[in-house]
Amino acid sequence: MGKMVKITLVHSCIGRPEAQRRIIRGMGLGKVNRSVVLKDTPEIRGMIRKVDHLVAAVEVEGNGK
């Protein structure tokens, strides 16, 4: 299925700029310690780079389950 990346929200968005909150919501994250598995694309990599202080990202093979 190709490369995937597992993204976990490790810090709260409280007190963060609205742009960062929108990025977190756009990746499908909402609560701390929740994870999503997304395709490893340049767009997703850019989103991770913008909020790397709030998330933990790990590359996984296949569908990530």
N, CA and C of each residue as an Amber inpcrd file, in Angstrom:
protein
   195
   0.8230000  -1.1950000   0.0000000   0.0000000   0.0000000   0.0000000
   0.8660000   1.2570000   0.0000000   2.1720000   1.1260000   0.1730000
   3.0280000   2.2950000   0.1590000   3.3760000   2.7750000   1.5460000
   4.1550000   3.8360000   1.5870000   4.5700000   4.3670000   2.8800000
   3.4420000   5.1370000   3.5400000   3.3860000   4.9470000   4.8510000
   2.3970000   5.6380000   5.6650000   3.1340000   6.2550000   6.8430000
   2.4930000   7.1970000   7.4840000   3.0740000   7.8250000   8.6690000
   2.0110000   7.8510000   9.7660000   2.4200000   7.4070000  10.9660000
   1.5180000   7.4050000  12.1180000   1.8150000   8.6590000  12.9260000
   0.7980000   9.4810000  13.1170000   0.9440000  10.7670000  13.7980000
   0.1500000  10.7180000  15.0950000   0.8140000  11.0570000  16.2030000
   0.1850000  11.0670000  17.5240000   0.2820000  12.4650000  18.1050000
  -0.8350000  12.9820000  18.5910000  -0.8490000  14.2830000  19.2580000
  -0.3360000  14.0840000  20.6780000   0.7920000  14.7150000  21.0280000
   1.3980000  14.5070000  22.3420000   1.2900000  15.7270000  23.2510000
   0.9250000  16.8800000  22.7060000   0.7350000  18.0900000  23.5070000
  -0.5780000  18.7510000  23.1170000  -1.1780000  19.4180000  24.0650000
  -2.4530000  20.0910000  23.8490000  -2.2930000  21.3040000  22.9310000
  -3.3770000  21.6700000  22.2770000  -3.3980000  22.8480000  21.4030000
  -3.8460000  24.1050000  22.1520000  -4.0820000  23.9900000  23.4390000
  -4.5290000  25.1340000  24.2220000  -3.4430000  26.2060000  24.2120000
  -3.8450000  27.4190000  23.8740000  -2.9060000  28.5350000  23.8400000
  -2.0820000  28.6200000  22.5750000  -2.3360000  27.7650000  21.6140000
  -1.6000000  27.7710000  20.3500000  -2.3340000  28.6330000  19.3270000
  -1.6090000  29.1510000  18.3330000  -2.2590000  29.9620000  17.2970000
  -3.3150000  29.1660000  16.5250000  -4.2760000  29.8760000  16.0010000
  -5.3740000  29.2540000  15.2640000  -4.8600000  28.4480000  14.0740000
  -3.8140000  28.9150000  13.4070000  -3.2700000  28.1950000  12.2550000
  -2.7950000  26.7990000  12.6580000  -2.1530000  26.6830000  13.8090000
  -1.6840000  25.3810000  14.2740000  -2.8540000  24.4870000  14.6690000
  -3.8830000  25.0710000  15.2580000  -5.0760000  24.2980000  15.6110000
  -5.7460000  23.7260000  14.3610000  -5.7890000  24.5190000  13.3010000
  -6.4020000  24.0600000  12.0540000  -5.6050000  22.9300000  11.4220000
  -4.2900000  23.0030000  11.5180000  -3.4440000  21.9360000  10.9820000
  -3.7060000  20.6360000  11.7360000  -3.7510000  20.7100000  13.0640000
  -4.0070000  19.5230000  13.8810000  -5.3660000  18.9230000  13.5350000
  -6.3880000  19.7750000  13.4260000  -7.7310000  19.3100000  13.0840000
  -7.7540000  18.7390000  11.6600000  -7.0100000  19.3490000  10.7520000
  -6.9530000  18.8900000   9.3690000  -6.3240000  17.5130000   9.2250000
  -5.4390000  17.1630000  10.1490000  -4.8370000  15.8290000  10.1330000
  -5.7430000  14.7980000  10.7950000  -6.8460000  15.2390000  11.3850000
  -7.7890000  14.3150000  11.9990000  -7.5280000  14.0640000  13.4650000
  -6.7210000  14.9170000  14.0880000  -6.4210000  14.7620000  15.5060000
  -7.2830000  15.7210000  16.3120000  -7.6640000  15.3150000  17.5160000
  -8.4800000  16.1800000  18.3350000  -8.1210000  16.1330000  19.8000000
  -7.7240000  14.9570000  20.2740000  -7.4150000  14.7880000  21.6920000
  -5.9790000  14.2950000  21.8440000  -5.3940000  14.6130000  22.9720000
  -4.0250000  14.2010000  23.2650000  -3.9530000  12.6700000  23.3340000
  -2.8610000  12.1190000  22.8350000  -2.5690000  10.6800000  22.7830000
  -3.4260000   9.9180000  21.7770000  -4.1220000  10.6120000  20.8970000
  -4.8410000   9.9560000  19.8070000  -3.9120000   9.9140000  18.5900000
  -4.0560000   8.8740000  17.7830000  -3.1870000   8.6970000  16.6140000
  -4.0130000   8.5330000  15.3510000  -3.4150000   8.9270000  14.2380000
  -3.9830000   8.6910000  12.9180000  -2.8710000   8.1730000  12.0250000
  -3.2440000   7.3790000  11.0200000  -2.2860000   6.8920000  10.0390000
  -2.6590000   7.5050000   8.7050000  -1.7250000   8.2630000   8.1210000
  -1.9720000   8.9620000   6.8640000  -0.9190000   8.5890000   5.8500000
  -1.2370000   8.7980000   4.5680000  -0.2600000   8.5790000   3.5040000
   0.9140000   9.5300000   3.6650000   2.0940000   9.0390000   3.3530000
   3.3080000   9.8410000   3.4690000   3.4740000  10.6680000   2.1970000
   2.8950000  11.8860000   2.2130000   2.9710000  12.7810000   1.0620000
   3.7030000  14.0600000   1.4720000   4.1890000  14.8280000   0.5080000
   4.8390000  16.0990000   0.8490000   3.9190000  17.0550000   1.6110000
   2.6280000  17.0040000   1.3220000   1.6830000  17.8770000   2.0080000
   1.5740000  17.5160000   3.4890000   1.4750000  16.2280000   3.7790000
   1.3960000  15.7680000   5.1670000   2.7020000  16.0560000   5.8900000
   3.8350000  15.8560000   5.2020000   5.1390000  16.1610000   5.8030000
   5.2340000  17.6440000   6.1770000   4.7000000  18.5090000   5.3330000
   4.7010000  19.9380000   5.6230000   3.8410000  20.2690000   6.8270000
   2.7000000  19.5990000   6.9430000   1.8260000  19.8150000   8.0960000
   2.5300000  19.3670000   9.3790000   3.2030000  18.2290000   9.3180000
   3.9330000  17.7270000  10.4830000   5.0280000  18.7090000  10.8740000
   5.7320000  19.2490000   9.8940000   6.8230000  20.1870000  10.1620000
   6.3170000  21.4430000  10.8700000   5.1180000  21.8920000  10.5200000
   4.5610000  23.1040000  11.1360000   4.1860000  22.9040000  12.5980000
   3.8250000  21.6760000  12.9730000   3.3980000  21.4180000  14.3520000
   4.2370000  20.3130000  14.9950000   5.5070000  20.2080000  14.6190000
   6.3460000  19.1220000  15.1250000   6.5550000  19.1850000  16.6340000
   6.3230000  20.3410000  17.2390000   6.4370000  20.4750000  18.6880000
   5.2000000  19.9480000  19.4180000   4.1440000  19.6220000  18.6660000
   2.9090000  19.1200000  19.2690000   2.6420000  17.6520000  18.9640000
   3.3030000  17.1030000  17.9410000   3.0200000  15.7380000  17.4920000
   4.2800000  14.8830000  17.4800000   4.0520000  13.5750000  17.4450000
   5.1160000  12.6030000  17.2340000   4.7480000  11.8220000  15.9830000
   5.6810000  11.7190000  15.0420000   5.4100000  11.0400000  13.7790000
   6.3850000   9.8870000  13.5960000   5.8510000   8.7320000  13.1640000
   6.6480000   7.5350000  12.9320000   6.2340000   6.9530000  11.5920000
   7.2290000   6.6080000  10.7600000   6.9320000   5.9660000   9.4820000
   6.5590000   4.5090000   9.7250000   5.5360000   4.0520000   9.0250000
   5.0990000   2.6480000   9.1210000   4.8820000   2.1440000   7.7080000
   4.9860000   0.8180000   7.5420000   4.7300000   0.1990000   6.2510000
   3.2830000  -0.2570000   6.1620000   2.7460000  -0.2940000   4.9630000
   1.3880000  -0.7860000   4.7580000   0.3460000   0.1560000   5.3030000
  -0.6840000  -0.4180000   5.9550000  -1.7800000   0.4020000   6.4430000
  -1.5920000   0.8420000   7.8910000  -0.5080000   0.4590000   8.5460000
  -0.1900000   0.9430000   9.8720000  -0.9610000   0.2960000  11.0020000
  -1.6470000  -0.8170000  10.7310000  -2.4150000  -1.4720000  11.7990000
  -1.6990000  -2.6690000  12.3240000
